Amino acid sequence: MRKSTPSQKGFSLIELLIVVAIIGVIAAIAVPYLEQARQATKSASAVTSLRTINSAQASYRSTNGRYGTLAELGTAKLIADQSLVSGEKSGYTFDIPTSTALNYEAVADPVLDPSNAYQHYYIDATAIIRVEVGAAATIASPPVD
């Protein structure tokens, strides 16, 4: 009498290819949403940083009679986040190009591909944060929702 051969354990090549194909489809769907979520997080951080700059500017002006630069706000310990004081945080660069006794302007521009579909932000002494997609935000840009 012949002994029956035991069935082999494991997966066939076809089964493995089907699993790889399913994982590929799921990854193709998920990756764009992951990038959108990352950009949304960076944008939220930029808005929060501009609010921090606005609060620091109000405090600085009340004690010094004028608005300050990022370095001056950091030196006065009104901004504790050293990455914000240095001008770059969460994928955005921050700058205060105009600072006088009566007004200041602060901008947040994305580090990666600033000319693409990323959001640019602007704030001044009115404390209204403005946004522009794909170009530098200005006082004429629409306010953040």
DAWOUR-V418567 format. One record per pair of residues at least 12 apart in sequence whose C-alpha atoms are under 10 Angstrom apart, sorted by the first residue. I is the first residue (numbers start at 0). J is the second residue. Records with the same first field share a line. If there is no record, write none. Layout:
I: J ; J
This chain:
38: 89 ; 90 ; 109 ; 117 ; 118
39: 117 ; 118
40: 89 ; 90
41: 88 ; 89 ; 90 ; 91 ; 109 ; 118
42: 89 ; 90 ; 91 ; 107 ; 108 ; 109 ; 117 ; 118 ; 119 ; 120
43: 89
44: 88 ; 89 ; 90 ; 91
45: 83 ; 87 ; 88 ; 89 ; 90 ; 91 ; 92 ; 93 ; 106 ; 107 ; 108 ; 109 ; 118 ; 119 ; 120
46: 107 ; 119 ; 120 ; 121 ; 122 ; 128 ; 129 ; 130 ; 143
48: 78 ; 80 ; 83 ; 88 ; 89 ; 91 ; 93 ; 107
49: 83 ; 93 ; 105 ; 106 ; 107 ; 120 ; 121 ; 122 ; 123 ; 126 ; 127 ; 128
50: 122 ; 126 ; 127 ; 128
51: 77 ; 78 ; 79 ; 80 ; 83
52: 67 ; 68 ; 69 ; 72 ; 77 ; 78 ; 83 ; 84 ; 93 ; 95 ; 105 ; 122 ; 123 ; 126
53: 66 ; 103 ; 104 ; 105 ; 122 ; 123 ; 124 ; 125 ; 126 ; 127 ; 128
54: 77 ; 78 ; 124 ; 126
55: 67 ; 69 ; 72 ; 73 ; 75 ; 76 ; 77 ; 78 ; 79
56: 68 ; 69 ; 71 ; 72 ; 77 ; 78 ; 98 ; 102 ; 103 ; 123 ; 124
57: 77 ; 124 ; 126
58: 72 ; 75 ; 77
59: 71 ; 72 ; 75 ; 76 ; 77
60: 99 ; 100 ; 101 ; 102
63: 100
64: 99 ; 100 ; 101
65: 98 ; 99 ; 100 ; 101 ; 102 ; 103
66: 95 ; 97 ; 98 ; 99 ; 100 ; 101 ; 102 ; 103 ; 104 ; 124
67: 95 ; 97 ; 98 ; 99 ; 100 ; 102 ; 103
68: 84 ; 94 ; 95 ; 96 ; 97 ; 98 ; 99 ; 103 ; 104 ; 105
69: 81 ; 83 ; 84 ; 85 ; 86 ; 93 ; 94 ; 95 ; 96 ; 98 ; 105
70: 83 ; 84 ; 85 ; 86 ; 95
71: 84
72: 84
73: 85
86: 107
87: 107 ; 108 ; 109 ; 110
88: 107 ; 109 ; 110
89: 109 ; 110
90: 107 ; 108 ; 109 ; 110 ; 111
91: 106 ; 107 ; 108 ; 109 ; 110 ; 111 ; 113 ; 118 ; 119 ; 120
92: 106 ; 107 ; 108 ; 109 ; 110 ; 111 ; 119
93: 105 ; 106 ; 107 ; 108 ; 109 ; 110 ; 120 ; 121
94: 106 ; 107 ; 108 ; 121
95: 107 ; 121 ; 122 ; 123
97: 123
98: 123 ; 124
101: 124
102: 123 ; 124 ; 125
103: 122 ; 123 ; 124 ; 125
104: 121 ; 122 ; 123 ; 124 ; 125 ; 126 ; 137 ; 138
105: 120 ; 121 ; 122 ; 123 ; 124 ; 128 ; 137
106: 119 ; 120 ; 121 ; 122 ; 123 ; 128 ; 129 ; 130 ; 135 ; 136 ; 137
107: 119 ; 120 ; 121 ; 122 ; 130 ; 135 ; 136
108: 120 ; 121 ; 131 ; 133 ; 134 ; 135 ; 136
109: 133 ; 135
112: 133
113: 132 ; 133 ; 134 ; 135
114: 132 ; 133 ; 134 ; 135
115: 132 ; 133 ; 134
116: 131 ; 132 ; 133 ; 134
117: 131 ; 132 ; 133 ; 134
118: 130 ; 131 ; 132 ; 133 ; 134 ; 135 ; 136
119: 131 ; 132 ; 133 ; 134 ; 135 ; 136 ; 137 ; 140
120: 132 ; 134 ; 135 ; 136 ; 137 ; 138 ; 140 ; 141 ; 142 ; 143
121: 135 ; 136 ; 137 ; 138 ; 139 ; 140 ; 141 ; 142 ; 143
122: 136 ; 137 ; 138 ; 142
123: 137 ; 138
127: 141 ; 142 ; 143
128: 140 ; 141 ; 142 ; 143 ; 144
129: 141 ; 142 ; 143 ; 144
130: 142 ; 143 ; 144
131: 143
